[in-house]
Amino acid sequence: MSTYAVKKIDDMEAVFLGAFKRARAELGVESFGMQIIDMPPNYDNYPEHDHEQDGQEEVYVTLRGSGELDIAGERFPLDPDHVARVGPGIMRKVWPGEEGIRILVLGGVPGGDYVAPDNSKLGEPDPMAS
């Protein structure tokens, strides 16, 4: 494997009908999770979730657009001027704003090994494809 990789985001393999770019796998990252997520304006179907089961914490970085991140029922801005970290057992949900949002989500298990989920691996089927 090469010691570097450079890829255009829009050329990356994607799942969930093109919304989740498999950035981790495209760049060959193995030590932490990384997805780039594109959501249209005011999209409300991003799943509320936590990572209690896998112990993963996540960091959210907005690449373009804006929205809000609901963390345990409290909303915080998601835009290029803010970053957020959410621990494993805390519920979170992204709410895109009027222009939509592109976010980079980084994840890992504090003090543990990262295990990539199947839906982040290149060539795996899109869970939403019919």
Long-range contacts (C-beta under 8 A, 24 or more apart in sequence): 1-28, 2-28, 9-36, 9-102, 12-36, 13-122, 13-123, 14-126, 15-119, 15-124, 15-126, 15-127, 15-128, 16-126, 16-127, 16-128, 17-126, 17-128, 17-129, 20-119, 22-120, 22-121, 22-122, 23-104, 24-116, 24-120, 25-116, 25-120, 25-121, 25-122, 26-122, 30-114, 30-116, 31-108, 31-114, 32-106, 32-107, 32-108, 32-114, 33-58, 33-105, 33-106, 33-107, 33-108, 33-114, 33-116, 33-117, 33-120, 34-104, 34-105, 34-106, 34-107, 35-104, 35-105, 35-120, 36-63, 36-102, 36-103, 36-104, 36-105, 37-94, 37-101, 37-102, 37-103, 37-105, 38-100, 38-101, 38-102, 39-67, 39-94, 39-96, 39-100, 39-101, 39-102, 39-103, 40-96, 40-100, 41-96, 41-97, 41-98, 41-99, 41-100, 42-96, 42-97, 42-98, 43-96, 43-100, 44-95, 46-93, 46-94, 46-95, 46-96, 47-93, 48-91, 48-92, 48-93, 49-91, 49-92, 49-93, 50-88, 50-89, 50-90, 50-91, 50-92, 51-88, 51-89, 51-107, 52-88, 52-89, 54-88, 54-109, 54-115, 55-88, 55-109, 55-110, 55-112, 56-88, 56-107, 56-108, 56-109, 56-114, 57-85, 57-86, 57-87, 57-88, 57-107, 57-108, 57-109, 57-110, 58-85, 58-86, 58-92, 58-105, 58-106, 58-107, 59-83, 59-84, 59-85, 59-105, 59-106, 59-107, 60-84, 60-85, 60-86, 60-94, 60-103, 60-104, 60-105, 61-103, 61-104, 61-105, 61-106, 62-101, 62-102, 62-103, 62-104, 63-102, 63-103, 63-104, 64-101, 64-102, 65-96, 65-97, 65-99, 65-100, 65-101, 65-102, 66-96, 66-97, 66-98, 66-99, 66-101, 67-94, 67-95, 67-96, 67-97, 67-101, 68-94, 68-95, 68-97, 69-93, 69-94, 69-95, 70-94, 70-95, 78-103
